[in-house]
Amino acid sequence: MAKKKEQTFYLISYRDAKDAKVLTLKAQTVNDSSLGLSFVAISDFVFDTKSVVINPEEEDQKRQFEGVKTLHLSIYTIISIEEVGENHRGLKFKKDKSNLVILSPELPPKGK
């Protein structure tokens, strides 16, 4: 008997520009963007329709990306892209330091 090939998809973790929250999006296609080198094109979004438990975050994403054909994300907002199987839970960050801002020390004024 032939084994059924497991469906793979991508988990894209990125920082949302609106409220700086880290969001994870599931998609079947990740390509270079037509907008330029600093963008990634994400399409064929995947939403869990088999689960009995309703995930409010996923429902919000489903409504948000309902009519979207392709999402172009800046490479500077993307934290990680994972190619995973159908039953994978995804990467979890214990300490998210992606919003860390490092300020350079001020130089003393010249002549003092």
HUPELIN-V638297 format. One record per residue. N is the residue number from 1. RES is the residue in one small letter. PSI is psi in radians with two decimals (999 if undefined). Layout:
N,RES,PSI ; N,RES,PSI
This chain:
1,m,2.32 ; 2,a,2.44 ; 3,k,2.41 ; 4,k,2.20 ; 5,k,2.27 ; 6,e,2.32 ; 7,q,2.30 ; 8,t,2.71 ; 9,f,3.08 ; 10,y,2.44 ; 11,l,2.01 ; 12,i,1.99 ; 13,s,2.20 ; 14,y,2.80 ; 15,r,2.10 ; 16,d,2.31 ; 17,a,-0.47 ; 18,k,-0.86 ; 19,d,0.20 ; 20,a,0.37 ; 21,k,2.58 ; 22,v,2.13 ; 23,l,2.68 ; 24,t,2.27 ; 25,l,2.42 ; 26,k,2.34 ; 27,a,2.72 ; 28,q,-0.33 ; 29,t,2.24 ; 30,v,2.12 ; 31,n,3.02 ; 32,d,2.51 ; 33,s,2.60 ; 34,s,-0.14 ; 35,l,-0.28 ; 36,g,-3.14 ; 37,l,-0.45 ; 38,s,0.32 ; 39,f,2.65 ; 40,v,2.33 ; 41,a,2.21 ; 42,i,2.25 ; 43,s,3.09 ; 44,d,1.07 ; 45,f,2.56 ; 46,v,2.20 ; 47,f,2.48 ; 48,d,1.99 ; 49,t,-0.10 ; 50,k,-0.38 ; 51,s,2.50 ; 52,v,-0.56 ; 53,v,2.30 ; 54,i,2.19 ; 55,n,1.95 ; 56,p,-0.66 ; 57,e,-0.73 ; 58,e,-0.62 ; 59,e,-0.68 ; 60,d,-0.76 ; 61,q,-0.66 ; 62,k,-0.76 ; 63,r,-0.71 ; 64,q,-0.70 ; 65,f,0.31 ; 66,e,-0.82 ; 67,g,0.17 ; 68,v,2.19 ; 69,k,-0.85 ; 70,t,2.35 ; 71,l,2.19 ; 72,h,1.96 ; 73,l,2.47 ; 74,s,2.48 ; 75,i,-0.33 ; 76,y,-0.27 ; 77,t,-0.25 ; 78,i,2.26 ; 79,i,-0.81 ; 80,s,2.71 ; 81,i,2.10 ; 82,e,2.34 ; 83,e,2.04 ; 84,v,2.95 ; 85,g,3.06 ; 86,e,-0.62 ; 87,n,0.25 ; 88,h,2.46 ; 89,r,-0.31 ; 90,g,2.97 ; 91,l,2.43 ; 92,k,2.28 ; 93,f,2.17 ; 94,k,-0.79 ; 95,k,1.82 ; 96,d,1.90 ; 97,k,0.31 ; 98,s,-0.22 ; 99,n,0.19 ; 100,l,2.28 ; 101,v,2.20 ; 102,i,2.11 ; 103,l,2.40 ; 104,s,2.57 ; 105,p,2.56 ; 106,e,2.43 ; 107,l,2.51 ; 108,p,2.61 ; 109,p,2.57 ; 110,k,2.50 ; 111,g,0.08 ; 112,k,999
